[in-house]
Amino acid sequence: MKKPNNLAVLGFLLPFVAAALAGGLILVVKKDFTSTRFLVPYLSLVPLVLLCGLVSSIRSIPLIPDLNDKDYAYSGLTLNILFLLIYSISVIYFFSS
């Protein structure tokens, strides 16, 4: 039995952690999106989690022949890119309004 490609699984799950973190922040601050209680974690923790997911997904691709989990590796990469794009659009929206 082969070992799982832990980096691929981590890269797949981290975008959802970032989305949960962003959703939790929105629930906590309600409508005060200019407060530091929202801005500091939103501008630091969320992109950090997304970038860690992206790096994990990229680093898991060379391990596919040995550890398999190709589906997790490529779908994690796709999710991280998509979530980073959505995050970037939201930051542009927040600062333009």
N, C-alpha and C positions, 0 to 999 in steps of 0.2 A: 504494500500500500504506500502510495506517494504522500509525502508531507504536503500540507496546503501551502499555497503561495500567500503567506501572511501579508506581504506588502500589497498584493492585489486586493485582498479583502479589505485591508485598512484604507486603501485608496478609494474603494467603492463606498465605504461607510462614512468617511469623513465629510463629504458634501452634505449628507443628511444631518450630521452633527452641527455643521455650520448653519444650516437652515433652521434647525431647532434652536440654536443659540440666538439667531436673528429674530425668530418668532417669539422666543421668551423675552428678549429685550423689548420688543414692541408691546407685548402684554404688560410688562412691568412699568414702562414709562407712559403708557396710554397714548396721549397726543402730544407730549412735550418732547419732540424729536430733536430739539436744539440743546437739551440739557447734556451736561458732561456725563451723567449717569447712562445715557444712551450712546453718545458720540464716541466716547473713549473705547468701550468694548466693540462697538460696531465698526470703528475704523481700525482697530488693532486685532482683536481676537478673531473676528469672522474671516478676514482675509488670511490671517495666519493659519487657521484651520483649513481653509480652502487650498492654500499653497502647499501645506503639508500633504494634503490629499493628492494634489497634482504631482508632487515629487514622488510620493509613494507609488502612484500609478505608473509614472515613467520608469522608476527604478525596478518595478515588477516585470516590465516587458521582457528584458533579457533573461529572466528566470522562467519564462513560459515553457521552453523545451524541457527543462528539468523538473519543474514543479506543476506544470499545467495551469489550470485556472485562467485560461485565455479570456473567457467571458467576463470574469471579474476585472481583469486588467484593463481591457479595452472599454468596458462600460464605465468603469471608474474614471478612466481618462476622459471619456466623453462627458460624464456628469460633472467632473471638476471644471472642465472648460466651459460648459453651459452655465454652471452656477457662478463661476467667475465673471462671465459675461453679464449675467443678470445682476450680480453684485455691483459691477462697474456702472451699469446703467442706473441703478438705484442711487449710487453715490453722485453721479452726474445730476440726477433729478433733484436730490436733496440740496445740493449746493447751487443749483441754478434757480431754485424757487425761493 
